Amino acid sequence: MRTQKTDASIVWLVLLILGGIWAFVVSLVMEHITRPLQTLANVVAALREDDYSFRARGATRNDAMGDLALEVNALAGMLQAQRAGALEATALLERVLNSMQSPVLAFDPAGKIKLVNKAAEQMLQLDGRKSLGVPAEAFELAYLLNTTDDDLFSMGDGQQASRWIVKRASFRLSGIPHTLIVLSDVSAALREEERLAWARLIRVLGHEINNSLAPIKSIAETLRIRVTEQIPPEHSSDFYRGLEVIENRAESLNRFLQAYRQLMGLPAPRLEPISLAPLVDRVARLETRVTVKMKAGAEIRVSVDPDQIQQALINLVRNATEAALGPDTTHDCGACVELEWTSTASEVVIAVTDNGPGLTNASNLFVPFYTTKPDGTGVGLVLAQQIAQAHRGSVVLRNRGEGLTGCRAELRLPLHISSRDTTP
């Protein structure tokens, strides 16, 4: 009896030991399977959240779970490399866009701004970050969405108007079609084409007019010599007066053409560093009809062609003097012309101010042949503007305002310019 109880106890002990061993083995197997699966689940979850830094550790080849873990690690590494490449490409694209001088904008199908570079911000006066996601109508840019490829449009008015050409393209972002618009400033090219057109016109006119002027002047001189004895004394004064008018007008037309030939044949600037004050002072002293007051500014050295800049300033001072002395002036005091200059971080501004009647038709100021003076040629302002543009600058004229009569002409020149930046 005691032997049977002992045998039963041994059986139960053995079963208990076997059960413990089985549970231990099962736990080891589950640990070997569950933990790698949980690790892989965590790695995959991190990948889904765009976190590519997690890896499954301790994986080895020739093991199903190890092979799976190594493949998941390789996938995570590839995605991390692709993300780094995409970020670098995005950063490069952003840098390229912001370094471009051409404005670039992108719009979604609803007309909302999705991209704007620095050039577009400056041109359209936008705040890059605040404008994203805002409809184009909020910034009065709907006209850009209505343009077609190669369209031309103007911005500004008068002397500061600029011409732009539109380039359009389509692209998809997250599967949604967007519109890309690139703007190119063609003002300089159009001005050059206009200058060449005027040059060709003047060349043709000069040739034809000279062909007529030469014989007219020659015949007038011949008549003066040959028919003196054939004209009664009482009519000789009228005859000579008529010949004199013919000769004078022929000479005036010749000077007129020579002035325009000089304008169209302006050479490229020969730059040299000079002090601005002596040059401005010489210009002020050259005008003798009025006393040109000079308001001396800070000492500035600029790299320009001194002969050309002096000629441009002479023309501006001459125009200001003639305006101040003209019959249409309304001031009670005497004629007044002032010269001054100021500078910013990027340019120097030389201003000529007068107390004449001011501007009445600013849109035609720089049109060749246009003049409001009886004996004017319309060359002075055009030549000054051409000289300024050859130096990468500009000439701007506007009325003084603030209750003051007269005009303010500004010659704007960049402080830093190299010879390769100049144009003929």
LINQUITA-V130948 format. One record per residue. N is the residue number from 1. RES is the residue in one letter. SS is DSSP state (a for helix, b for strand, c for the rest). Layout:
# LINQUITA-V130948
n=N res=RES ss=SS
n=N res=RES ss=SS
This chain:
# LINQUITA-V130948
n=1 res=M ss=c
n=2 res=R ss=a
n=3 res=T ss=a
n=4 res=Q ss=a
n=5 res=K ss=a
n=6 res=T ss=a
n=7 res=D ss=a
n=8 res=A ss=a
n=9 res=S ss=a
n=10 res=I ss=a
n=11 res=V ss=a
n=12 res=W ss=a
n=13 res=L ss=a
n=14 res=V ss=a
n=15 res=L ss=a
n=16 res=L ss=a
n=17 res=I ss=a
n=18 res=L ss=a
n=19 res=G ss=a
n=20 res=G ss=a
n=21 res=I ss=a
n=22 res=W ss=a
n=23 res=A ss=a
n=24 res=F ss=a
n=25 res=V ss=a
n=26 res=V ss=a
n=27 res=S ss=a
n=28 res=L ss=a
n=29 res=V ss=a
n=30 res=M ss=a
n=31 res=E ss=a
n=32 res=H ss=a
n=33 res=I ss=a
n=34 res=T ss=a
n=35 res=R ss=a
n=36 res=P ss=a
n=37 res=L ss=a
n=38 res=Q ss=a
n=39 res=T ss=a
n=40 res=L ss=a
n=41 res=A ss=a
n=42 res=N ss=a
n=43 res=V ss=a
n=44 res=V ss=a
n=45 res=A ss=a
n=46 res=A ss=a
n=47 res=L ss=a
n=48 res=R ss=a
n=49 res=E ss=c
n=50 res=D ss=c
n=51 res=D ss=c
n=52 res=Y ss=c
n=53 res=S ss=c
n=54 res=F ss=c
n=55 res=R ss=c
n=56 res=A ss=c
n=57 res=R ss=c
n=58 res=G ss=c
n=59 res=A ss=c
n=60 res=T ss=c
n=61 res=R ss=c
n=62 res=N ss=c
n=63 res=D ss=c
n=64 res=A ss=a
n=65 res=M ss=a
n=66 res=G ss=a
n=67 res=D ss=a
n=68 res=L ss=a
n=69 res=A ss=a
n=70 res=L ss=a
n=71 res=E ss=a
n=72 res=V ss=a
n=73 res=N ss=a
n=74 res=A ss=a
n=75 res=L ss=a
n=76 res=A ss=a
n=77 res=G ss=a
n=78 res=M ss=a
n=79 res=L ss=a
n=80 res=Q ss=a
n=81 res=A ss=a
n=82 res=Q ss=a
n=83 res=R ss=a
n=84 res=A ss=a
n=85 res=G ss=a
n=86 res=A ss=a
n=87 res=L ss=a
n=88 res=E ss=a
n=89 res=A ss=a
n=90 res=T ss=a
n=91 res=A ss=a
n=92 res=L ss=a
n=93 res=L ss=a
n=94 res=E ss=a
n=95 res=R ss=a
n=96 res=V ss=a
n=97 res=L ss=a
n=98 res=N ss=a
n=99 res=S ss=a
n=100 res=M ss=c
n=101 res=Q ss=c
n=102 res=S ss=c
n=103 res=P ss=c
n=104 res=V ss=b
n=105 res=L ss=b
n=106 res=A ss=b
n=107 res=F ss=b
n=108 res=D ss=b
n=109 res=P ss=c
n=110 res=A ss=c
n=111 res=G ss=c
n=112 res=K ss=b
n=113 res=I ss=b
n=114 res=K ss=b
n=115 res=L ss=b
n=116 res=V ss=b
n=117 res=N ss=c
n=118 res=K ss=a
n=119 res=A ss=a
n=120 res=A ss=a
n=121 res=E ss=a
n=122 res=Q ss=a
n=123 res=M ss=a
n=124 res=L ss=a
n=125 res=Q ss=c
n=126 res=L ss=c
n=127 res=D ss=c
n=128 res=G ss=a
n=129 res=R ss=a
n=130 res=K ss=a
n=131 res=S ss=a
n=132 res=L ss=c
n=133 res=G ss=c
n=134 res=V ss=c
n=135 res=P ss=b
n=136 res=A ss=a
n=137 res=E ss=a
n=138 res=A ss=a
n=139 res=F ss=a
n=140 res=E ss=c
n=141 res=L ss=c
n=142 res=A ss=a
n=143 res=Y ss=a
n=144 res=L ss=a
n=145 res=L ss=a
n=146 res=N ss=c
n=147 res=T ss=c
n=148 res=T ss=c
n=149 res=D ss=c
n=150 res=D ss=c
n=151 res=D ss=c
n=152 res=L ss=b
n=153 res=F ss=b
n=154 res=S ss=b
n=155 res=M ss=b
n=156 res=G ss=c
n=157 res=D ss=c
n=158 res=G ss=a
n=159 res=Q ss=a
n=160 res=Q ss=a
n=161 res=A ss=c
n=162 res=S ss=b
n=163 res=R ss=b
n=164 res=W ss=b
n=165 res=I ss=b
n=166 res=V ss=b
n=167 res=K ss=b
n=168 res=R ss=b
n=169 res=A ss=b
n=170 res=S ss=b
n=171 res=F ss=b
n=172 res=R ss=b
n=173 res=L ss=b
n=174 res=S ss=c
n=175 res=G ss=c
n=176 res=I ss=b
n=177 res=P ss=b
n=178 res=H ss=b
n=179 res=T ss=b
n=180 res=L ss=b
n=181 res=I ss=b
n=182 res=V ss=b
n=183 res=L ss=b
n=184 res=S ss=b
n=185 res=D ss=b
n=186 res=V ss=c
n=187 res=S ss=a
n=188 res=A ss=a
n=189 res=A ss=a
n=190 res=L ss=a
n=191 res=R ss=a
n=192 res=E ss=a
n=193 res=E ss=a
n=194 res=E ss=a
n=195 res=R ss=a
n=196 res=L ss=a
n=197 res=A ss=a
n=198 res=W ss=a
n=199 res=A ss=a
n=200 res=R ss=a
n=201 res=L ss=a
n=202 res=I ss=a
n=203 res=R ss=a
n=204 res=V ss=a
n=205 res=L ss=a
n=206 res=G ss=a
n=207 res=H ss=a
n=208 res=E ss=a
n=209 res=I ss=a
n=210 res=N ss=a
n=211 res=N ss=a
n=212 res=S ss=a
n=213 res=L ss=a
n=214 res=A ss=a
n=215 res=P ss=a
n=216 res=I ss=a
n=217 res=K ss=a
n=218 res=S ss=a
n=219 res=I ss=a
n=220 res=A ss=a
n=221 res=E ss=a
n=222 res=T ss=a
n=223 res=L ss=a
n=224 res=R ss=a
n=225 res=I ss=a
n=226 res=R ss=a
n=227 res=V ss=c
n=228 res=T ss=c
n=229 res=E ss=c
n=230 res=Q ss=c
n=231 res=I ss=c
n=232 res=P ss=c
n=233 res=P ss=a
n=234 res=E ss=a
n=235 res=H ss=a
n=236 res=S ss=a
n=237 res=S ss=a
n=238 res=D ss=a
n=239 res=F ss=a
n=240 res=Y ss=a
n=241 res=R ss=a
n=242 res=G ss=a
n=243 res=L ss=a
n=244 res=E ss=a
n=245 res=V ss=a
n=246 res=I ss=a
n=247 res=E ss=a
n=248 res=N ss=a
n=249 res=R ss=a
n=250 res=A ss=a
n=251 res=E ss=a
n=252 res=S ss=a
n=253 res=L ss=a
n=254 res=N ss=a
n=255 res=R ss=a
n=256 res=F ss=a
n=257 res=L ss=a
n=258 res=Q ss=a
n=259 res=A ss=a
n=260 res=Y ss=a
n=261 res=R ss=a
n=262 res=Q ss=a
n=263 res=L ss=a
n=264 res=M ss=a
n=265 res=G ss=c
n=266 res=L ss=c
n=267 res=P ss=c
n=268 res=A ss=c
n=269 res=P ss=c
n=270 res=R ss=c
n=271 res=L ss=c
n=272 res=E ss=b
n=273 res=P ss=b
n=274 res=I ss=b
n=275 res=S ss=b
n=276 res=L ss=a
n=277 res=A ss=a
n=278 res=P ss=a
n=279 res=L ss=a
n=280 res=V ss=a
n=281 res=D ss=a
n=282 res=R ss=a
n=283 res=V ss=a
n=284 res=A ss=a
n=285 res=R ss=a
n=286 res=L ss=a
n=287 res=E ss=c
n=288 res=T ss=c
n=289 res=R ss=c
n=290 res=V ss=c
n=291 res=T ss=c
n=292 res=V ss=b
n=293 res=K ss=b
n=294 res=M ss=b
n=295 res=K ss=b
n=296 res=A ss=c
n=297 res=G ss=c
n=298 res=A ss=c
n=299 res=E ss=c
n=300 res=I ss=c
n=301 res=R ss=b
n=302 res=V ss=b
n=303 res=S ss=b
n=304 res=V ss=b
n=305 res=D ss=c
n=306 res=P ss=a
n=307 res=D ss=a
n=308 res=Q ss=a
n=309 res=I ss=a
n=310 res=Q ss=a
n=311 res=Q ss=a
n=312 res=A ss=a
n=313 res=L ss=a
n=314 res=I ss=a
n=315 res=N ss=a
n=316 res=L ss=a
n=317 res=V ss=a
n=318 res=R ss=a
n=319 res=N ss=a
n=320 res=A ss=a
n=321 res=T ss=a
n=322 res=E ss=a
n=323 res=A ss=a
n=324 res=A ss=a
n=325 res=L ss=a
n=326 res=G ss=c
n=327 res=P ss=c
n=328 res=D ss=c
n=329 res=T ss=c
n=330 res=T ss=c
n=331 res=H ss=c
n=332 res=D ss=c
n=333 res=C ss=c
n=334 res=G ss=c
n=335 res=A ss=c
n=336 res=C ss=c
n=337 res=V ss=b
n=338 res=E ss=b
n=339 res=L ss=b
n=340 res=E ss=b
n=341 res=W ss=b
n=342 res=T ss=b
n=343 res=S ss=b
n=344 res=T ss=c
n=345 res=A ss=c
n=346 res=S ss=c
n=347 res=E ss=b
n=348 res=V ss=b
n=349 res=V ss=b
n=350 res=I ss=b
n=351 res=A ss=b
n=352 res=V ss=b
n=353 res=T ss=b
n=354 res=D ss=b
n=355 res=N ss=c
n=356 res=G ss=c
n=357 res=P ss=c
n=358 res=G ss=c
n=359 res=L ss=c
n=360 res=T ss=c
n=361 res=N ss=c
n=362 res=A ss=a
n=363 res=S ss=a
n=364 res=N ss=a
n=365 res=L ss=c
n=366 res=F ss=c
n=367 res=V ss=c
n=368 res=P ss=c
n=369 res=F ss=c
n=370 res=Y ss=c
n=371 res=T ss=c
n=372 res=T ss=c
n=373 res=K ss=c
n=374 res=P ss=c
n=375 res=D ss=c
n=376 res=G ss=c
n=377 res=T ss=c
n=378 res=G ss=c
n=379 res=V ss=c
n=380 res=G ss=a
n=381 res=L ss=a
n=382 res=V ss=a
n=383 res=L ss=a
n=384 res=A ss=a
n=385 res=Q ss=a
n=386 res=Q ss=a
n=387 res=I ss=a
n=388 res=A ss=a
n=389 res=Q ss=a
n=390 res=A ss=a
n=391 res=H ss=c
n=392 res=R ss=c
n=393 res=G ss=c
n=394 res=S ss=b
n=395 res=V ss=b
n=396 res=V ss=b
n=397 res=L ss=b
n=398 res=R ss=b
n=399 res=N ss=b
n=400 res=R ss=b
n=401 res=G ss=b
n=402 res=E ss=c
n=403 res=G ss=c
n=404 res=L ss=b
n=405 res=T ss=b
n=406 res=G ss=b
n=407 res=C ss=b
n=408 res=R ss=b
n=409 res=A ss=b
n=410 res=E ss=b
n=411 res=L ss=b
n=412 res=R ss=b
n=413 res=L ss=b
n=414 res=P ss=b
n=415 res=L ss=c
n=416 res=H ss=c
n=417 res=I ss=c
n=418 res=S ss=c
n=419 res=S ss=a
n=420 res=R ss=a
n=421 res=D ss=a
n=422 res=T ss=c
n=423 res=T ss=c
n=424 res=P ss=c
